[in-house]
Amino acid sequence: MMRFSGEKVLMRIFIGESDRHGRKPLYEALVELFRQEGFAGATVLRGVAGFGASSVYHTDKLLELSTDLPLVVEVVEEQERIDALMPRIDAMMDGGMITLEKATVIRYERRSEREGARP
């Protein structure tokens, strides 16, 4: 794998923990899609509280425990690769929100490449 640096795009996909694609949780299906497409990486972050378009408040507080906490799936990739995959992502989602922003990647390389470069 070549070094991954320079101007890229950060895509954030805001969904709920209970969102599904077929029989899988949506976040798992999205991460699997990005992996199959050879993206450099993907991360799923779980929120402790939030609300979306419905204005229903979801929280992880014990007395108000929600079964639908907010999730954010993040990937950093070339704009063209994200654009090419967007129709498939849209088809997987029933709701949620996607944001895109420019990101400058300082450094990303496989761990084995770093270890191989050591004296």
N, C-alpha and C positions, 0 to 999 in steps of 0.2 A: 504494500500500500504506500502510495506517495504521501508526503507530508500534506497536511490539510491546513492551509493558512491563507490569510488575505481576506478580502471582502466576501462575505457569505450572507445568508438570510437565516434569521431565527424565526421559526414557526412555532407558535404556541396554540395548542388546541385545548379549549376549555370545555370540559364535559363533566358529567356526574358519575359517581361510582357505580350507580345502578344501570347506566346506559349499556346497551348490548348491541352486538352485531352477530346475528344468528344466535348460536348457543354460547358464544364467548363474551366476556366483558369487552366493551368497545376498546378500552385502553390496551388490552392484550392484543386484539386484532390489529390495532394501529401499529403497535411496536413490531409485531410480526411482519406487517406489510413493509415497514421501513427497513427491517433487517433483510427481507427477501429482495428488496430493491437495491441493496448495497449501500444504504446511507451510512455515514460515518458513526452514528450513534443516536440513541433516543433515550429520554429520561421521563419517567412518570412521577409527578409530585402530587402528594395528597394534601389538601387544605384542611385546616382545623375548623374553618367556618366560611360561609359564603352564601350568596344567593345569585340567581340568574334571572332570565327574562320573566319567570313566573313570580318573582319576588318572594318565594318561599325560602325562609332562612334555614340553613342546614348547619349543624354544629356537632362537635365531638364531645361536648359536655355530657357527663354521665347521666344527669337527670333528663336531658333533652336529646339523648343519643340518636343520631340520624343514621339511616342506612343508605344515604345518598350523599356522601361527602363530596365536595368539589375536587376534581382532578385536573391537572394540567400536563399534557404531553408536549415535550419540547424536543425539537430537532434543529440542527444547524446544517445547512446544505446549500448547494448552488441554486440560484433562482430558477434556472431552467429545469432542474430535476424536480423541484417542488411543483412548478407549474405543470409538468407532465403528469404528476401523480395526483394533482388536485381533483380531477373528476372522480377518481376512485375513492378518495377520502370523502368527498361530498356525498357519494352514494352510500357510504357506510354510516353517515351521521343523520340522526333524526332531529337533532337540536344542537345546542352548544354554540361556540364562537371560535373562530380562527383568526389569529392576528399574525402579521408578518412585519419584521423590522430588519433593517440592515445591522449586521454584526461584523466586527473585525475579529477574526480568529488569529490569535498570537501564535499558538502552537498546538498541534495535535498530531500525534504519531502513535503507532502501535508500541506497546511496552516492549515487545521482543526486539524491535528496531532500536530502541534506546539502549537496551541491555547489550545488544550486539555491537554498539558503538563504543562501549566502555573499553579502556585499555586493559 
